[in-house]
Amino acid sequence: MSHSQLRITKVGLWFALLMLVVGLAATNTGNNALYMVVASMLSLLLLSWLAAAVNLGPVAVEIKPPSELYANTPFPLGVEVRNLSRRIPRWLLQLELHDGEPFAVPHLARRALAGSAWEGEHEHFYARRGRVEIGGLRVSSLFPFGFFRRSGRVPLRLELMVFPELFPAASLRLARRADQGAERSQRAGWGHDLRSLRAFREGDDPRGIHWRQSARTGELVFTERSAEDNRRLSIVLDNGVGSLSSEAERSRFERLVSEAATACVSYLDRGFEVELVTRDRHLPFGTGRRHRTALLTNLALVEPCPRDALPLQGSRRAPELRLVLDRPEA
């Protein structure tokens, strides 16, 4: 933990002022009971200062984000806090990220004892897509009475990728090419036509096992079918729009990026192969979790680039979602 600071709180300041008032009253009246009250208040103040100075010690913090984060969507952020001291437990710690609400850790036992680690979830939120770096986390202690606050910073090295906001998939409209149809392809996929029978390989979908042929040969046989071109989607996002001067243009651009991300997630979940075409990047057709992450990562990082008069073209024989800033409709 980096250098910590110990400061008196507003509650502690008012308590100290009240103690001075009682002390003046005891001095003027000579009342022994008031002297006893002043002594008790001073003892509480000193005890709070000492406990606050000792309570905040070395702790380790681990942040566990979910696998996918989307802009404007709250998500649970896993947090694990461990006490690194072998002798001193910790009480009433308060953790705070640089842009989030603080959350409390009630108790951490001594190291190597049960309860020395605390795990919980904290709801977090990011309004913008892109990379987010978490360089540290502030830890504070108000133990035991809240008269003093000791705070320090735990360094972290964590980079999060916030994907674009997702919209309802029903709002998307595809532009179908005139020559698009259910033509058989030479690629393997999930069409209706049989392409080949081959040995089952690790990673193949068990639903494609040909059980009758497997029983006949004594080995697992996989049914490989031909893909159909109408199960492909080409997403064309024209980011060659130059500098966006107005807030309306920037908002429109972010909406188009979110529409592209919505199409990626929706059609990949329905078994489509999806490609992404922008001015500075082309991700070919693909499926699966890795391809989904690659598409969303590129959309999270896409930015406006200089204007280009040449039109963007997706792959032939595939329905197309064309997103152009200069045209009102998507």
C-alpha positions as CSV (number, residue, x, y, z in Angstrom):
1,M,0.0,0.0,0.0
2,S,1.3,3.5,-0.9
3,H,1.8,6.3,1.7
4,S,-1.3,6.7,3.9
5,Q,-2.8,9.8,5.4
6,L,-4.5,10.3,8.7
7,R,-7.1,13.1,9.0
8,I,-9.7,14.1,11.5
9,T,-13.3,13.9,10.2
10,K,-16.1,16.3,10.8
11,V,-17.5,14.1,13.5
12,G,-14.2,14.0,15.2
13,L,-13.8,17.8,14.9
14,W,-17.2,18.5,16.5
15,F,-16.4,16.0,19.2
16,A,-13.1,17.8,19.9
17,L,-14.9,21.1,20.1
18,L,-17.5,19.7,22.4
19,M,-14.7,18.4,24.6
20,L,-13.1,21.9,24.8
21,V,-16.5,23.4,25.8
22,V,-16.9,20.8,28.6
23,G,-13.3,21.4,29.6
24,L,-13.9,25.2,29.9
25,A,-17.1,24.5,31.9
26,A,-15.2,22.2,34.3
27,T,-12.4,24.8,34.7
28,N,-14.9,27.6,35.5
29,T,-17.1,25.6,37.9
30,G,-14.5,23.3,39.4
31,N,-17.0,20.4,39.1
32,N,-15.2,17.0,39.5
33,A,-17.9,15.2,37.4
34,L,-17.2,17.5,34.5
35,Y,-13.5,16.8,34.8
36,M,-14.3,13.1,34.6
37,V,-16.4,13.7,31.5
38,V,-13.5,15.6,29.8
39,A,-11.1,12.8,30.7
40,S,-13.4,10.2,29.2
41,M,-13.9,12.2,26.0
42,L,-10.1,12.7,25.7
43,S,-9.5,9.0,26.2
44,L,-12.1,8.2,23.4
45,L,-10.4,10.7,21.1
46,L,-6.9,9.3,21.7
47,L,-8.2,5.7,21.4
48,S,-9.8,6.5,18.1
49,W,-6.6,8.1,16.8
50,L,-4.5,5.1,17.8
51,A,-7.0,2.6,16.5
52,A,-7.3,4.4,13.2
53,A,-3.5,4.6,12.8
54,V,-3.1,0.8,13.4
55,N,-6.2,-0.6,11.7
56,L,-5.3,0.3,8.1
57,G,-2.3,-2.0,7.3
58,P,-1.1,-4.0,4.3
59,V,-3.9,-5.6,2.3
60,A,-4.0,-7.2,-1.1
61,V,-6.9,-6.4,-3.5
62,E,-7.8,-8.4,-6.6
63,I,-10.4,-7.2,-9.1
64,K,-12.4,-9.9,-11.0
65,P,-14.4,-8.3,-13.9
66,P,-16.9,-10.4,-15.9
67,S,-15.9,-11.7,-19.3
68,E,-17.9,-9.1,-21.2
69,L,-18.6,-5.5,-20.3
70,Y,-21.0,-3.2,-22.2
71,A,-21.4,0.5,-22.0
72,N,-24.4,1.9,-20.2
73,T,-25.1,-1.5,-18.7
74,P,-24.4,-2.1,-14.9
75,F,-22.3,-5.1,-14.2
76,P,-21.1,-7.0,-11.1
77,L,-17.4,-6.4,-10.4
78,G,-15.9,-9.1,-8.2
79,V,-13.6,-7.9,-5.4
80,E,-11.3,-10.0,-3.2
81,V,-9.5,-8.4,-0.2
82,R,-6.9,-10.3,1.8
83,N,-5.3,-9.2,5.1
84,L,-1.5,-9.5,4.8
85,S,-0.8,-9.0,8.5
86,R,-0.1,-12.0,10.7
87,R,-0.9,-10.2,14.0
88,I,-3.5,-7.5,13.5
89,P,-7.1,-8.0,12.1
90,R,-8.8,-5.3,10.1
91,W,-12.2,-3.7,10.8
92,L,-14.6,-1.5,8.8
93,L,-12.5,-0.9,5.7
94,Q,-14.0,1.2,2.9
95,L,-12.9,0.6,-0.7
96,E,-13.4,3.0,-3.5
97,L,-12.5,2.9,-7.2
98,H,-11.6,6.1,-9.0
99,D,-15.1,6.5,-10.6
100,G,-17.4,4.3,-8.5
101,E,-19.3,4.3,-5.2
102,P,-17.5,3.2,-2.1
103,F,-18.3,-0.2,-0.6
104,A,-17.5,-1.6,2.9
105,V,-15.5,-4.6,4.1
106,P,-16.7,-5.3,7.7
107,H,-13.9,-7.5,9.0
108,L,-10.7,-9.3,8.0
109,A,-9.1,-11.7,10.4
110,R,-5.4,-12.2,10.8
111,R,-3.4,-13.8,7.9
112,A,-3.6,-17.6,7.7
113,L,-6.8,-17.7,9.8
114,A,-10.3,-18.3,8.6
115,G,-11.9,-15.0,7.5
116,S,-8.6,-13.3,6.5
117,A,-10.0,-12.9,3.0
118,W,-13.3,-11.2,1.9
119,E,-15.0,-11.7,-1.4
120,G,-17.9,-9.7,-2.7
121,E,-19.5,-8.1,-5.7
122,H,-19.8,-4.4,-6.4
123,E,-22.1,-3.1,-9.1
124,H,-20.2,-0.8,-11.5
125,F,-21.1,1.2,-14.6
126,Y,-19.2,2.7,-17.5
127,A,-20.9,5.2,-19.8
128,R,-18.4,4.9,-22.7
129,R,-17.0,2.1,-24.8
130,G,-13.2,1.5,-25.1
131,R,-10.3,0.7,-22.9
132,V,-10.5,1.6,-19.2
133,E,-7.4,1.4,-17.0
134,I,-7.7,0.9,-13.3
135,G,-4.5,2.1,-11.8
136,G,-5.3,1.9,-8.1
137,L,-8.0,1.6,-5.4
138,R,-8.4,3.8,-2.4
139,V,-8.7,2.0,1.0
140,S,-9.9,4.0,4.1
141,S,-10.6,3.2,7.7
142,L,-13.0,4.9,10.1
143,F,-12.6,2.4,12.9
144,P,-13.6,2.5,15.7
145,F,-15.7,5.7,16.2
146,G,-15.3,7.6,12.9
147,F,-13.4,10.5,14.5
148,F,-10.3,9.9,12.3
149,R,-10.0,8.6,8.7
150,R,-6.8,6.9,7.6
151,S,-6.6,6.3,3.8
152,G,-4.1,4.8,1.5
153,R,-3.9,3.6,-2.1
154,V,-3.5,0.0,-3.3
155,P,-1.8,0.0,-6.7
156,L,-3.5,-2.1,-9.4
157,R,-2.6,-2.9,-13.0
158,L,-5.9,-3.8,-14.7
159,E,-7.2,-2.9,-18.1
160,L,-10.8,-3.4,-19.0
161,M,-12.4,-3.5,-22.5
162,V,-15.8,-2.0,-22.5
163,F,-17.9,-3.1,-25.5
164,P,-20.4,-0.8,-27.2
165,E,-23.9,-0.6,-25.8
166,L,-26.4,-3.2,-27.1
167,F,-29.8,-2.4,-28.4
168,P,-32.9,-4.6,-28.9
169,A,-32.1,-6.8,-31.9
170,A,-35.6,-6.3,-33.3
171,S,-34.7,-2.8,-34.4
172,L,-32.1,-4.0,-36.9
173,R,-32.9,-4.0,-40.7
174,L,-30.8,-6.0,-43.2
175,A,-30.3,-4.9,-46.8
176,R,-30.4,-8.1,-48.9
177,R,-28.5,-8.3,-52.2
178,A,-30.4,-9.2,-55.3
179,D,-28.2,-12.2,-56.0
180,Q,-28.3,-13.5,-52.4
181,G,-29.7,-17.0,-51.9
182,A,-29.3,-20.3,-50.2
183,E,-26.6,-21.4,-52.6
184,R,-24.5,-24.3,-51.4
185,S,-21.0,-23.4,-50.3
186,Q,-17.8,-25.5,-50.3
187,R,-17.1,-24.4,-46.7
188,A,-18.1,-26.6,-43.7
189,G,-21.0,-25.3,-41.7
190,W,-24.5,-26.1,-40.6
191,G,-26.4,-26.3,-43.8
192,H,-28.7,-29.1,-45.0
193,D,-26.4,-30.7,-47.6
194,L,-23.9,-33.4,-46.6
195,R,-20.3,-32.4,-47.3
196,S,-18.3,-35.4,-45.8
197,L,-18.0,-38.0,-43.1
198,R,-14.8,-37.8,-41.1
199,A,-13.3,-38.8,-37.8
200,F,-14.5,-36.9,-34.8
201,R,-12.0,-34.3,-33.6
202,E,-11.7,-32.5,-30.3
203,G,-13.8,-29.3,-30.3
204,D,-16.4,-30.7,-32.7
205,D,-20.1,-30.4,-31.7
206,P,-21.3,-33.7,-30.4
207,R,-24.6,-33.1,-32.1
208,G,-22.9,-33.8,-35.4
209,I,-21.9,-37.4,-34.5
210,H,-23.2,-40.0,-37.0
211,W,-24.1,-42.6,-34.5
212,R,-25.1,-45.4,-36.9
213,Q,-21.8,-45.1,-38.8
214,S,-19.9,-44.8,-35.5
215,A,-21.4,-48.1,-34.4
216,R,-20.5,-49.7,-37.6
217,T,-16.9,-48.7,-37.6
218,G,-16.2,-48.7,-33.9
219,E,-15.0,-45.1,-33.9
220,L,-16.7,-41.8,-33.6
221,V,-17.7,-40.4,-37.1
222,F,-18.6,-36.7,-37.5
223,T,-21.1,-35.5,-40.1
224,E,-19.7,-32.4,-41.8
225,R,-22.3,-30.4,-43.7
226,S,-21.9,-27.6,-46.2
227,A,-22.5,-24.0,-45.1
228,E,-25.2,-22.0,-46.7
229,D,-24.5,-18.4,-47.8
230,N,-27.8,-17.2,-46.4
231,R,-26.4,-18.0,-42.9
232,R,-23.8,-15.2,-43.3
233,L,-24.0,-11.6,-42.4
234,S,-21.7,-8.8,-43.6
235,I,-21.7,-5.7,-41.3
236,V,-20.4,-2.7,-43.1
237,L,-19.6,0.3,-40.8
238,D,-18.4,3.3,-42.7
239,N,-16.2,5.2,-40.1
240,G,-14.6,7.4,-42.8
241,V,-16.6,10.5,-41.7
242,G,-13.8,12.9,-40.8
243,S,-14.0,14.9,-37.6
244,L,-17.3,15.0,-35.9
245,S,-17.9,18.6,-34.8
246,S,-21.3,18.5,-33.3
247,E,-22.7,16.5,-30.4
248,A,-25.5,15.2,-32.6
249,E,-23.0,13.7,-35.1
250,R,-21.0,12.0,-32.3
251,S,-24.1,10.6,-30.8
252,R,-25.2,9.3,-34.2
253,F,-21.8,7.7,-34.7
254,E,-22.0,6.0,-31.3
255,R,-25.4,4.7,-32.1
256,L,-24.2,3.2,-35.4
257,V,-21.4,1.4,-33.5
258,S,-23.9,0.0,-31.0
259,E,-26.1,-1.2,-33.9
260,A,-23.2,-3.0,-35.4
261,A,-22.4,-4.6,-32.0
262,T,-26.0,-5.6,-31.5
263,A,-26.0,-7.3,-35.0
264,C,-22.8,-9.2,-34.1
265,V,-24.1,-10.6,-30.9
266,S,-27.6,-11.3,-32.2
267,Y,-26.6,-13.1,-35.4
268,L,-23.7,-15.0,-33.9
269,D,-26.1,-16.4,-31.2
270,R,-28.4,-17.5,-34.1
271,G,-25.6,-19.5,-35.7
272,F,-24.6,-17.0,-38.5
273,E,-21.1,-16.4,-39.7
274,V,-20.4,-12.7,-39.4
275,E,-17.8,-10.4,-41.0
276,L,-17.0,-6.8,-40.1
277,V,-15.9,-4.2,-42.7
278,T,-14.6,-0.7,-41.7
279,R,-12.3,1.7,-43.3
280,D,-9.3,0.6,-41.4
281,R,-10.1,-3.1,-40.6
282,H,-11.7,-6.2,-42.1
283,L,-12.5,-9.2,-40.0
284,P,-13.5,-12.1,-42.2
285,F,-16.4,-14.4,-41.6
286,G,-16.3,-16.5,-38.5
287,T,-18.2,-17.9,-35.6
288,G,-17.6,-18.8,-32.0
289,R,-16.6,-17.1,-28.8
290,R,-13.2,-16.0,-30.0
291,H,-14.6,-14.4,-33.2
292,R,-17.3,-12.7,-31.1
293,T,-14.7,-11.1,-28.8
294,A,-12.6,-10.0,-31.8
295,L,-15.6,-8.3,-33.4
296,L,-16.7,-6.5,-30.2
297,T,-13.2,-5.5,-29.4
298,N,-12.8,-3.8,-32.8
299,L,-16.1,-2.1,-32.4
300,A,-15.1,-0.9,-28.9
301,L,-12.0,0.7,-30.4
302,V,-13.3,2.0,-33.7
303,E,-12.9,5.8,-34.2
304,P,-13.8,8.2,-37.0
305,C,-11.1,8.4,-39.7
306,P,-10.6,10.8,-42.7
307,R,-13.3,10.9,-45.3
308,D,-13.0,8.5,-48.3
309,A,-15.2,8.8,-51.4
310,L,-14.8,5.1,-52.3
311,P,-17.7,3.0,-51.1
312,L,-17.2,0.1,-48.7
313,Q,-18.2,-3.3,-49.9
314,G,-19.0,-6.4,-47.9
315,S,-18.7,-10.0,-49.2
316,R,-21.0,-11.0,-52.1
317,R,-23.9,-13.4,-51.6
318,A,-24.5,-12.4,-48.0
319,P,-27.2,-10.2,-46.4
320,E,-25.7,-6.9,-45.4
321,L,-26.1,-4.4,-42.5
322,R,-24.8,-1.1,-43.9
323,L,-24.2,1.6,-41.3
324,V,-23.4,5.0,-42.8
325,L,-23.3,8.3,-40.8
326,D,-24.3,10.5,-43.7
327,R,-27.5,8.6,-44.4
328,P,-30.4,9.1,-41.9
329,E,-31.6,5.5,-42.0
330,A,-29.5,2.5,-41.1
